[in-house]
Amino acid sequence: MNHLFYLLSDPMLIVESDESRWFIRDVNQAFSTFSGFKKSDLTQLDPSTIMSPLEADLSFTEVVNQLADDHAFSPALECKLVTKASTPAAVRVSCRKLQLGDQTMYVIICKDLREAKWIDEYIVHNKIMVSAIVNERYNIMTLKHYYAPVPQPASSYLNLSIIDLAADQERSKLGSIFEYAKNNRTAEAIDFQLKLGDHYYHTDAVIQPFYNGNRSFKNFVVILTNLLMNTQEEDPSYKLRMLMLSKNISVTSLAQSTLISLTTISKIRNGKIKKPQRLTAELIAGELGVRPESIWSSFKR
């Protein structure tokens, strides 16, 4: 069999019929990973036992014949694929006839729809701004705008790390949430600052991990439910609050470490003091590991 069959990332299987039943002749590694079944187990199965169309009145034979027909109105059908680790996964199935001498076989290609369906279900009950699929290295594989005030095309963010798009002081926190969601197999919510193009945004996000049938991690779906644009000259009190949050430093501990009064720290943090004295700014910034001008732009040299 062509070696490309084994290398392609889409789950694929080759089936054949002897008129009485269907047989799985071969599968690629992507199909084994996605389904969770070993190749040796799959080749003993009738494919109709693990794959069925949503249209219950269609038999497996009718599905294959319909999809393999070059003149078919629909080149793909939605099916349910049984996986070893979970409930059936929704897949979009297409098919190509493969003629080898007197043998007629069919290559069935599956497209995992679980992430798309999860996003669609989320949209039904919530307003979202952006959805993205992110791989294990946090690189953005797909991105879609909905109502987001983002002028850049979605394609400009593909293959970029979503961690690198976060504000510097937010990256560690964001990475930790991704790892927590992945390790605990739970959806997690987080708010953080995100830089898109030349603008910073405060965003609320939901991170949902997805897994293959063999229980290995597949990818994340990230939903941004809110995007509030900040100007480049951000409110210093907001910057200070975000820095303190990312460093897990309280008002009390910051006052103790800088020897600045608790009242003064609180007023600066709440924006009642817009521009503290230079020494005060240097002590606070130093304790947070940044330069004063990173918080108060008026101190720029």
SULRANOR-V218738 format. One record per run of one state. SS is the DSSP state (@ for helix, = for strand, . for the rest). FROM is the first residue (numbers start at 1). LEN is the number of residues. Records with the same first field share a line. If there is no record, write none. Layout:
# SULRANOR-V218738
SS = FROM-LEN + FROM-LEN
This chain:
# SULRANOR-V218738
. = 1-2 + 8-3 + 18-4 + 28-1 + 36-3 + 43-4 + 50-1 + 54-6 + 69-8 + 82-7 + 101-2 + 113-1 + 126-4 + 135-4 + 146-8 + 158-3 + 167-1 + 185-3 + 197-2 + 212-5 + 231-5 + 248-3 + 259-3 + 270-8 + 289-3 + 296-1 + 300-2
@ = 3-5 + 29-7 + 39-4 + 47-3 + 60-9 + 114-12 + 154-4 + 162-4 + 168-17 + 236-12 + 251-8 + 262-8 + 278-11 + 292-4 + 297-3
= = 11-7 + 22-6 + 51-3 + 77-5 + 89-12 + 103-10 + 130-5 + 139-7 + 161-1 + 166-1 + 188-9 + 199-13 + 217-14
